[in-house]
Amino acid sequence: MKSSEKAIAQYDTLQKIVEQLRNGGYECDAGILTKNVAFIALERMAENEK
C-alpha cells in the first residue's frame, strides 16, 4: 500500500475528516472553511454518525 493510501485510510469516519479540516485551517472562496455551508453540513453528518 502506498504511503498516501495509508494516510487516506486513517480518515475512516466523517468525524475524523471534520476534525482534520477544522484543525487544518483550510479556507474556501467564502472564507474560513468552518463558516462554509458544505462544511457545516459535513460536521452535522459527522455528529449524527456517532
Secondary structure, 3 states (H helix, E strand, C coil): CCHHHHHHHCCCCHHHHHHHHHHHCCEECCEEHHHCHHHHHHHHHHHHHC
